[in-house]
Amino acid sequence: MKAPFRWLRRNLVVISGLLTLAYLLLPNVVVTVFSFNKPKGRFNYSWQEFSTDAWQDPCGVADMCGSLSLSLQIAFWATLGATVLGTMIAFALVRYRFRARGAVNALIFLPMAMPEVVMAASLLTLFLNMGAQLGFWTVLIAHIMFCLSFVVTAVKARVMSMDPRLEQAAQDLYAGPAQTFLRVTLPIAAPGIAAGALLAFALSFDDFIITNFNAGSTVTFPMFVWGSAQRGTPVQINVIGTAMFLVAVVLVLAGMLVGRRRNRTSP
């Protein structure tokens, strides 16, 4: 009996990690399985029979692909805006000394620390006081504000770990400021920027609370899913969820392969 206990003690961390990963992926597995279901009623909550009809016609539900397209557009522009602004803020906080730098650092973390409903209500109050028409642009501005802190945190961690001597070496070799930034600084900071951008895209695409407060008559994909849950959940929702999950997995695996290839080719 001692041998199995010794093996269990040696591999306890690995087993715990695998069980945790399986627990986290279980909802995705359920969504994937029920994307091949053919329910008899309006709700796709119990297994009836195997079918690929939903995969053959993912836009078979009215307005679903329109809301999906809108969510992708908002997520793309919100990611672009938050990544550009967040990268500049991260470099400013790490590389420069200015008054109220500590206060700015604290304020950056507030959107991540406070409940989403607080930020959603605050932004709605701001838009109403400004007389802005709720819709695509208010949702986009709200998502940029929400995602900005996450991008700053990711990029800031990468910039803080950079060795400034590499940039100094480039300057000693007569590289100008722009050339140093494009050929030395930016490639080194790229993993942090990419991580912040992917996180911003996922948060923007998935957000419901802030969007629901500031959307007006605009319907994004999370709002469409919430509304459909009141009347019936079409199988196509599971299809879209499965497709998004597979795309995310492919992107993560591609990033890992690129990272390993760079490590092998680097001296």
Stockholm file with secondary structure:
# STOCKHOLM 1.0

chainA/1-267         MKAPFRWLRRNLVVISGLLTLAYLLLPNVVVTVFSFNKPKGRFNYSWQEFSTDAWQDPCGVADMCGSLSLSLQIAFWATLGATVLGTMIAFALVRYRFRARGAVNALIFLPMAMPEVVMAASLLTLFLNMGAQLGFWTVLIAHIMFCLSFVVTAVKARVMSMDPRLEQAAQDLYAGPAQTFLRVTLPIAAPGIAAGALLAFALSFDDFIITNFNAGSTVTFPMFVWGSAQRGTPVQINVIGTAMFLVAVVLVLAGMLVGRRRNRTSP
#=GR chainA/1-267 SS CHHHHHHHHHTHHHHHHHHHHHHHHHHHHHHHHHTTBCCSSSCCCSCCCBCCHHHHCTTCSTTHHHHHHHHHHHHHHHHHHHHHHHHHHHHHHHHCCCTTHHHHHHHHHHHHHSCHHHHHHHHHHHHHHHTCCCSHHHHHHHHHHHHHHHHHHHHHHHHHTSCHHHHHHHHHTTCCHHHHIIIIIHHHHHHHHHHHHHHHHHHHHHCCHHHHHHCTTCCCHHHHHHHHHHHCCCHHHHHHHHHHHHHHHHHHHHHHHHHHHHHHHCC
#=GC SS_cons         CHHHHHHHHHTHHHHHHHHHHHHHHHHHHHHHHHTTBCCSSSCCCSCCCBCCHHHHCTTCSTTHHHHHHHHHHHHHHHHHHHHHHHHHHHHHHHHCCCTTHHHHHHHHHHHHHSCHHHHHHHHHHHHHHHTCCCSHHHHHHHHHHHHHHHHHHHHHHHHHTSCHHHHHHHHHTTCCHHHHIIIIIHHHHHHHHHHHHHHHHHHHHHCCHHHHHHCTTCCCHHHHHHHHHHHCCCHHHHHHHHHHHHHHHHHHHHHHHHHHHHHHHCC
//
